[in-house]
Amino acid sequence: MVIKVGVTTVVTHKGYRPDSTATIGSVKVFGLKRTVGEVQLDGVSTTRYTYRNKVLHITGMDLDLTVNHEIRWSQTTSAAVQSLAARWQLLFVFAVLITLLA
């Protein structure tokens, strides 16, 4: 099972104009417990990242700070988590069927 997660940057005071271009060059996300798959910056896949010791490090970004951005990544779950999720889905289906038949 693949889980997609991410963060969105939102400009709250539009109109700020820095003297020079203010950009985000890299981001580190700490505490990720699952292996990272695809990484996207504003909907575009990138290969400029590493994942080691529960830390995702995305580099080479050059994102303008004066506009909104979205950073997303996918993580895979273990077989045990997938099995548990499948059981919960099955229980949910049975609960819906019982409700419909009642």
C-alpha positions, 0 to 999 in steps of 0.5 A, spaced: 500 500 500 502 506 498 501 512 502 501 519 499 503 525 504 506 532 503 506 539 505 503 546 502 506 552 503 502 558 503 503 565 502 499 569 508 501 576 506 502 577 499 505 583 496 512 582 500 518 583 495 525 581 497 531 585 495 533 579 491 530 573 490 528 569 496 528 561 495 527 555 498 533 550 496 532 544 500 527 541 505 528 536 511 523 532 513 524 528 520 521 522 523 519 518 517 518 511 519 516 508 512 521 508 505 520 514 501 518 513 494 516 518 489 517 525 491 513 531 487 514 539 487 508 542 485 506 536 481 512 535 478 516 528 480 523 529 482 529 525 483 533 530 487 532 527 494 535 522 499 532 518 504 536 515 510 535 514 517 528 516 517 530 523 514 527 525 507 532 530 504 530 534 498 535 538 494 535 543 488 529 546 489 529 553 488 522 555 490 520 562 490 518 564 497 513 569 495 508 564 492 505 557 494 508 551 493 506 543 494 511 538 496 508 531 496 512 524 497 509 517 497 511 512 502 510 504 502 507 500 508 509 494 511 505 487 509 503 487 516 499 494 515 497 492 509 494 486 512 490 490 517 488 495 512 485 489 508 481 486 514 478 493 516 476 494 509 472 487 509 469 489 516 467 495 513 464 492 507 460 487 512 457 492 516 455 496 510 451 490 507 448 488 514 446 495 514 443 495 507 439 488 509 436 491 515 
